[in-house]
Amino acid sequence: MLSGRPAPRDARPEAPRRTPLTQTAAERVAAAGTPPMEVLVVDDDASVRRACAEIARTLGFQVTEAADALQARAALAERATDLLLLDLHMPGGSGLTLLDEVRTAHPSMIVVVMTAYASVKTAVEAMRIGAGDYLTKPFTLEELTTTLERAAQRRTFDAESRALREKLRTGNGLGMLVGKSPVMEKLYRILSKVAYTTHPVLILGESGTGKELIARSIHQNGPNKSRPFIPVDCGALVPTLIESELFGHVKGAFTGANRSKVGLLAAAERGTVFLDEIGELPLDLQAKLLRALQEREVRPVGATHSVPISARIVAATNRDLAQMVEQGRFRKDLFFRLNVVNIRVPPLRERKSDIPLLAAHVLDRMRRENSMNYTFADDAISLLMQYDWPGNVRELEHAIERACALSSGPVLHLGDFPTQMQDHRFHLAGGQSQYLEPHHMPTAVPGMTMAANGQPVVQSIAEMEKQAILNTIRQLRGDKLMAAKLLGIGKTTLYRKLKEYGLGDDADLR
């Protein structure tokens, strides 16, 4: 055991036995390609300090030692440190004071405090300031090894989460999630943490928000991404066949069962089973699914034996499951079992700033499929930003695909979009039609302005081009690069045009 008392000369610490936990952490660090963890051991007791340092080096960490707070501050200033192993009671300054300084200057550093003066008050204060773990002297070599390995796992996990969150944020993550709005940034933070666990996940959101896309992203960015991802539409399956599909059956279990079949829960084999529209599952099957999740085994229809399952369960629904529980239409115990991690996918109307990115993403796909460089007319861009999208991202994709199919050229105009969207624009305009006789034509019609005598005046092509560029930039709240992409012109051309209009690079066009 390591304590605050000097150790005998022949009581040198032995190298810790390599446990499965140690091996797993080391493998994860190597697989992640992260450099060895930099550890600073701060303790005025030389025997304890050297023993801790030797154990840390045995585990593959780079170690620096400090006998007091003054030496610790110098070491922290000289080199980057990942883990601080800190004695709370030292001469020349309190360990709690040093801990407070570290948490302010290095908020991402992992801190493990150790002290021979164990008290609940000290522990609570250290954890309040920001310590990540706590060791009470005297502690065993195994306890120290476990603590250091836990810190290494946390560092690797944090690095993986940051990398995944950045992939998702930039739209380059597996699953092709697109969006940079605050609500999507929050979603990416949750996904980056959930992906590396095996807990059940419940995804909530309206139809068309991309719940299956979220489920696929969780699977494809997790440790078992090479395993199967099996989607199951609980609302589309015939009620009499749902049990057989999920749990499997043996030959002769029912009429037509000519051979045995492995259920989807067993077939996943440490992969992911995505139960879409889980709210449509009948009550009797809800009870059987709950038992399967609790016991981690299923009994095929007609079988006398159970089959183990190892799949991760991700469920989704557009219904209010909490309300269904109150109404007795969904089992409370199954709801709590599935709701370990809850993810709400925001509707498109709550992240309209992502519409240009989503629209550009769909246009890129249509360009590859049709070999045509599609762009949006000014009135079409305005419509995309004003419409509420009750069908969410799915409706946006279908609307753009329809416009590409009906367009007579590469420019997508208002008239190429579905009727309900044009009607929405009509109502926003106060019920005035854009297709009246010329002497009733409103100013909203592209290319027309009204003279003082009420007669329409035709705008020049150059003026129409200017209005299209400026209106697009305003719709995108000043994002010139995205405006150039949607208008189908190069960014150099856009900046040259703005300069011709007397608007410099720093002009606020929002």
Residue, then its C-alpha position, 0 to 999 in steps of 0.5 A: m500500500l502507498s501511504g504518507r509514511p516512508a517505505p522500507r528500502d526493500a519495499r519497492p513497488e512491483a509492476p502492476r499485474r496487467t488486467p483486462l481493464t489495463q489491456t483494453a485502455a492501452e489498446r484504445v490509446a494505441a488505436a486512437g493514435t494519441p500520444p502517451m499521456e503526460v502525468l505530473v505527480v505532486d507530493d512532498d513525500a518522496s517515497v509515495r511520489r516516486a512509487c506513483a511515478e514508477i507505476a505510471r511509467t510502467l503503464g506507458f505514461q510520460v511522468t514528471e515529479a514535483a515536491d511542492a506547489l512551487q515546483a508544480r507550477a513551474a512544471l505546468a508552465e514548462r510542458a503540457t500536462d494531461l493528468l495531475l496526481l495531486d497531494l492536497h496537503m503540502p508545505g508551501g501552499s495548499g493543494l486545494t489552492l493549486l487545484d483551483e488554479v489548474r482548473t482555471a488555467h487548464p480546464s481540460m486537464i484531468v485531476v486526481v487528488m490524494t490525501a492521508y487526511a481523508s474527510v468528506k468535507t475535503a473530498v466534496e470541496a475537491m470535487r466541487i473545484g473540479a477534481g475528476d477522481y479521489l484517492t485516500k492514503p494509504f491506497t493499493l497499487e491496484e487502486l492507483t493502476t485502476t485510477l490511472e487507467r480510468a483517466a487514460q480511457r477518459r482522455t481517449f474518449d474525450a478525444e474521440s468525442r471531439a473528433l466525431r463532433e467535428k465530423l458531424r458539425t462539418g457534415n463530413g460524418l458518416g450518415m451525412l448529417v447536415g447543419k450548423s445551427p445551435v440546435m444541431e451543434k447541441l445534437y452533435r455533442i450528444l451523438s458524439k458521446v452516445a456513439y461510444t456507449t451501448h445503452p439503449v437510445l430513444i429518438l424523438g421527433e416529427s416525421g421527416t426530421g431524419k430519425e433513422l439518419i440519427a440512428r445510422s450515425i450512432h451505429q456507424n460512428g460507434p465501436n461496432k460499426s462493422r456489425p449489422f445495422i438492422p432497421v425494423d418498421c414496427g408500424a409496417l409489419v403485419p401484427t401476426l408476424i412481428e413476433s416471428e420477425l423480432f424473435g425468430h421461430v422454429k420449423g413447424a411453429f405455425t402454418g407456413a413455417n417450413r424452416s427455422k428462422v433467426g429473429l432480427l434481435a439475434a441476427a444483429e450479433r453486437g450490431t444495432v437494431f433500429l426499432d422505428e415507430i416503436g409506439e405502434l408495437p402491440l402491448d403484448l409484444q411490448a411485454k415480450l420485448l421488455r423481457a428480451l431487453q432485460e434478460r438479454e435473450v429471446r425465445p423463438v416462436g415454438a421453441t423450448h429454449s432461449v437464444p442470447i442476444s447482444a444487439r444494441i437497441v435504438a428506438a424512434t417514434n413521432r408519438d408522445l410516448a409519455q402521454m401513451v404511458e398515461q393512457g395505458r397504450f404503452r408500457k411504462d417499464l418498457f418506456f423507462r428501459l428504452n429511454v436511457v438516453n433521449i435524443r430529440v431531433p429538432p424540426l426544420r422550422e426550428r433551424k431555418s438557418d440550416i436550409p441553405l446548407l441542406a438545399a445545397h446538399v440536395l442540389d449537389r446530389m441532383r447535379r451528380e444524378n442528372s449532370m446539370n448544374y442547378t441553381f435557385a432563382d431569387d424567388a425560389i430562395s425566398l420561398l425556401m426560407q419563408y416556408d414552414w416545412p411541416g414535412n421537415v427535411r424529407e419535404l425539403e428534399h422532395a420539393i427540390e427534387r420535384a423542382c429539378a424534374l419540372s424545371s425547363g432549365p438549370v434555374l429553379h423558379l417559384g413555379d417549379f415548386p409544389t402548389q402548397m408552397q406557392d399557396h403559402r407564398f400567396h398567403l404571405a403576400g396578403g392574398q394578392s396573386q402574382y399572375l394578375e393583368p399588367h395594370h394590377m401587377p404588384t411590385a413583388v413580381p421579379g423584373m417589375t417596378m411600378a411607376a408613379n402613374g401605376q404603370p409597370v416599368v420593366q427592369s434591366i437585366a443588370e438591375m434584376e441580377k443585382q437584386a437577385i444577388l443582394n436579396t440572396i445574401r440578405q436571405l442568407r444573413g450575409d453569408k456570401l460564399m453560400a449565396a455564390k454557391l446557390l446562385g451558381i456563380g464563383k465567389t470571385t464573380l460575386y465579390r466583383k459584382l459587389k464591388e461594382y455595386g459600391l459594396g466592399d468586402d466589409a459591407d453589412l448586407r444582412 
